[in-house]
Amino acid sequence: MKGLRTAYLTVNHSIEFKNKETGACTNQIESTWNAVKRSFPKSGSQKHLYDSYLVEYCIRKKYLKETDDKFITFLELIKQVYSCKKRSPFTEVATPSLHDTSADLFD
């Protein structure tokens, strides 16, 4: 994980399950990984989507856990990430053709 300030601690399970000097143990990461795996779709999960499953878990855990209206909170998060151009409701918007391959189709 380049660029991240991460401290790696080790535990030698043949000697002990909690390092007496550093306090390191594997219970927290094992518990977290178990919760992440349980949040994956029960059937039909696909390896190429694992990163999106992990992102969903993180968003639910960090932002949606203690909110009354998860949908509105999620919309607020989207609003923070993506800025929308305001348009007048009277402005006519050209509907792109399905066969249009111009580069500015989604600008």
Steps between C-alpha positions, in 0.01 A plus 500: 500500500720774368459844650304386806645538845433155631661333797537126466510299818562128527397222733680166518210263569735214585604702808203723587171634365556857616840665481579616854730781381284659228154375597453374144249224441310373198150501653405845366603439139352149499171635636492786249583274205225261611248789503616613154457149357151473653403825327583355154203376296395153615498368145632633175792697642768559240872545563529803274240675721671432834635856519148642461368261769774625733421865424132435570590339834719797595234757407232313694727461804633857506211714377173307506521306826355764732267700280123499499456544125767300320374598154519876562842461664620301199373773263686761706820294464450481124448877491835550676683285246330606176416855411205554269462783254180687574271533200190701451191276479409690182828428319460238231748218538606308191441129533805310375455230242592146601739498208669829588868441575606860555749551781289767673191281531512495882645847570 
